[in-house]
């Protein structure tokens, strides 16, 4: 634990934001004391510009120093609280964790966002196939890294899982109920085992605002098209 962890930690957070949930999970895993300041994304307060000029969540303030961007924050938390074991000690394993975070974002999260936020004409079979194909690529990587699992590094929960878990929650909640995409298919067995493990993690459950809220938000978004 560093000198920085002796200072007041303030977390600026919105439960509706999956990026913000990443930081919330990291703080829960660190088992440290922190103050939560809720930020209403539909009515962001002007004073928040002094914390993050971009008005985005999450943000973390340690003493008088404010840090933004979810991936920067979760890695900072992992380094400030090494006893959380969110980053492996081995440099090569650490590199693999960082690589998987980006790979999942490119292959799964990005295709999901494109599918959900595209115009109604663009939500077609091609978009669905791109999303499912991306998950199958993630499945292959998970098998190669640790066929037994359940996490990316096997039995060890890390930033690789934490950073991707928030989107897995959204996929589980809305893929079938909102977009009619069945993820219980051949080629996603390892992905589904991983998704079950990460979404049932205590820190993930504690920081999640629920399937109903996620589904409602996606339905409202699609209704606006």
C-alpha positions in Angstrom: 0.0 0.0 0.0 1.4 3.4 -1.0 1.4 6.8 0.6 -1.4 7.8 -1.9 -3.7 5.3 -0.3 -3.6 7.1 3.0 -5.3 10.1 1.4 -9.1 10.5 0.9 -10.4 8.5 -2.1 -13.5 10.0 -3.8 -15.2 8.1 -6.6 -17.4 10.0 -9.0 -19.8 7.4 -10.4 -22.9 6.6 -12.3 -24.5 3.2 -11.8 -25.9 3.3 -15.4 -22.4 3.5 -17.0 -20.6 0.2 -17.7 -17.3 2.1 -17.8 -18.0 3.5 -14.4 -18.9 0.1 -13.0 -15.4 -1.1 -13.9 -13.9 1.3 -11.5 -16.5 0.4 -8.8 -15.5 -3.2 -9.2 -11.8 -2.4 -8.8 -12.5 -0.4 -5.6 -14.6 -3.2 -4.2 -11.8 -5.8 -5.0 -9.3 -3.5 -3.3 -11.4 -3.6 -0.1 -10.6 0.0 0.7 -12.7 2.8 2.0 -13.9 5.4 -0.5 -16.5 8.1 -0.7 -19.0 7.8 -3.6 -20.3 10.9 -5.4 -23.2 10.0 -7.8 -23.2 11.9 -11.1 -26.5 12.2 -13.0 -25.6 11.6 -16.6 -28.7 13.4 -17.8 -28.0 16.5 -15.8 -24.3 16.7 -15.1 -23.5 19.4 -12.5 -21.3 22.3 -13.6 -19.0 21.9 -10.6 -18.0 18.4 -12.0 -15.8 20.2 -14.6 -13.3 20.9 -11.8 -12.9 17.1 -11.4 -13.1 16.1 -15.1 -13.4 18.9 -17.7 -14.8 16.3 -20.1 -17.7 15.7 -17.7 -17.3 11.9 -18.2 -17.6 9.2 -15.5 -15.9 7.6 -13.8 -13.4 9.8 -12.1 -11.3 9.1 -9.1 -9.8 11.7 -6.7 -7.0 10.8 -4.4 -6.4 13.7 -2.1 -6.4 16.7 -4.5 -5.4 14.8 -7.6 -8.2 13.7 -10.0 -7.8 10.8 -12.5 -10.3 10.0 -15.3 -10.8 7.2 -17.8 -12.0 3.8 -16.5 -9.0 1.7 -17.7 -6.5 4.2 -16.2 -8.4 4.1 -12.9 -8.7 0.3 -12.6 -5.0 -0.1 -13.3 -4.2 2.7 -10.8 -6.3 0.9 -8.2 -4.5 -2.4 -8.9 -1.1 -0.7 -8.4 -2.1 1.2 -5.3 -3.6 -2.0 -3.8 -1.3 -4.9 -5.0 -2.8 -7.2 -2.4 -6.0 -7.2 -4.6 -4.0 -9.3 -7.1 -5.8 -7.6 -10.0 -2.6 -7.5 -12.0 -0.2 -10.5 -12.0 3.3 -10.0 -10.9 4.8 -11.6 -14.0 5.4 -8.9 -16.7 4.4 -11.2 -19.5 1.1 -12.2 -17.8 0.5 -8.5 -17.2 1.0 -7.8 -20.9 -1.5 -10.6 -21.7 -4.1 -9.1 -19.4 -3.8 -5.7 -21.0 -3.9 -7.3 -24.5 -7.1 -9.2 -23.7 -8.8 -6.0 -22.4 -8.2 -4.4 -25.8 -9.0 -7.5 -27.8 -12.4 -7.9 -26.0 -13.1 -4.2 -26.6 -12.4 -4.5 -30.3 -14.1 -7.9 -31.0 -17.0 -7.9 -28.7 -17.8 -4.5 -27.1 -17.3 -2.5 -30.3 -19.4 -4.8 -32.4 -22.1 -4.7 -29.7 -22.1 -0.9 -29.6 -22.3 -0.6 -33.4 -25.2 -3.0 -33.4 -27.2 -1.2 -30.7 -26.4 2.4 -31.8 -26.7 1.9 -35.5 -29.8 3.2 -37.3 -32.7 0.7 -37.6 -31.7 -0.1 -41.2 -28.3 -1.2 -40.1 -29.4 -3.6 -37.4 -29.5 -6.6 -39.7 -28.0 -10.0 -40.0 -24.6 -8.7 -40.9 -24.4 -6.7 -37.6 -25.6 -9.7 -35.6 -23.1 -12.0 -37.3 -20.3 -9.6 -36.7 -21.1 -9.5 -32.9 -21.4 -13.3 -32.6 -18.3 -13.8 -34.6 -16.4 -11.4 -32.3 -17.5 -13.4 -29.3 -16.4 -16.6 -31.0 -12.9 -15.0 -31.4 -13.0 -14.1 -27.7 -14.0 -17.7 -26.9 -11.0 -19.0 -28.9 -8.6 -16.7 -27.0 -10.0 -17.8 -23.7 -9.6 -21.5 -24.6 -6.0 -20.9 -25.7 -5.1 -18.9 -22.5 -6.8 -21.3 -20.1 -9.1 -24.0 -21.3 -10.2 -24.9 -17.8 -10.9 -21.3 -16.7 -13.1 -20.0 -15.5 -11.3 -16.7 -15.7 -8.9 -15.4 -18.3 -5.9 -16.4 -16.2 -7.5 -19.6 -15.0 -8.5 -19.5 -11.3 -7.2 -16.0 -10.8 -9.6 -13.0 -11.3 -7.7 -10.1 -12.9 -8.2 -6.8 -14.7 -8.8 -8.9 -17.9 -12.0 -10.1 -16.4 -12.9 -7.0 -14.5 -12.7 -4.7 -17.5 -14.8 -6.9 -19.7 -17.3 -8.1 -17.1 -19.5 -5.0 -17.4 -20.1 -5.6 -21.0 -20.7 -9.3 -20.4 -23.5 -8.2 -18.0 -25.1 -6.1 -20.8 -24.8 -9.0 -23.3 -26.4 -11.4 -20.9 -29.3 -9.0 -20.1 -30.1 -7.6 -23.5 -28.8 -9.8 -26.4 -31.7 -12.2 -26.4 -34.4 -10.1 -24.7 -33.9 -7.0 -26.8 -32.1 -8.0 -30.0 -33.2 -11.7 -30.2 -29.6 -13.0 -30.2 -29.1 -16.4 -28.7 -25.6 -16.7 -27.2 -26.2 -20.3 -25.9 -24.7 -21.8 -29.1 -21.9 -24.0 -30.3 -18.6 -22.1 -30.4 -19.3 -19.9 -27.3 -19.0 -22.6 -24.6 -15.8 -21.2 -23.1 -17.0 -17.6 -23.4 -20.3 -18.5 -21.6 -18.4 -20.3 -18.8 -16.2 -17.2 -18.4 -19.2 -14.9 -18.5 -21.0 -16.9 -15.8 -17.9 -16.7 -13.6 -17.2 -13.0 -13.9 -20.9 -11.9 -13.7 -21.3 -14.0 -10.5 -18.3 -12.4 -8.8 -19.4 -10.7 -5.6 -17.8 -7.3 -6.5 -19.6 -7.4 -9.9 -23.0 -8.3 -8.5 -22.7 -5.6 -5.8 -21.9 -2.8 -8.3 -24.5 -3.8 -11.0 -27.7 -1.9 -11.2 -29.7 -4.9 -12.6 -30.9 -6.6 -15.8 -34.2 -4.7 -15.8 -32.6 -1.3 -15.8 -30.2 -2.4 -18.6 -32.9 -3.9 -20.7 -35.1 -0.8 -20.2 -32.2 1.5 -21.3 -31.5 -0.5 -24.5 -35.2 -0.7 -25.4 -35.5 3.1 -24.9 -32.4 3.7 -27.1 -33.7 1.5 -29.9 -37.2 3.1 -29.7 -35.6 6.4 -30.6 -34.4 5.3 -34.0 
